[in-house]
Amino acid sequence: MTRATLADAFEDLYFFEKAAQTQMLAFSSGKPLAVLSDDIAKATAEGWKSYRGMAQRHFNSLKSAL
């Protein structure tokens, strides 16, 4: 999958890394994971749609911290 802009690609990778960190932290607990229902997963995915288009702002904000 390719993205239209560098900011869009960075945004996807940024949140992919955050998800991976969260998953590794959960696995490191050694306890069984509580898996959410498909309905909750779908609702969460829907909620993220409103943030599409904000990648450039996010990218600019992170660059300004450098």
Buried (B, 14 or more C-beta within 10 A) or exposed (E): EEEEEEBBBBBEEBEEEEEEEEEEEEEEEEEEEEEEEEEEEEEEEEEEEEEEEEBBEBBEEEEEEE
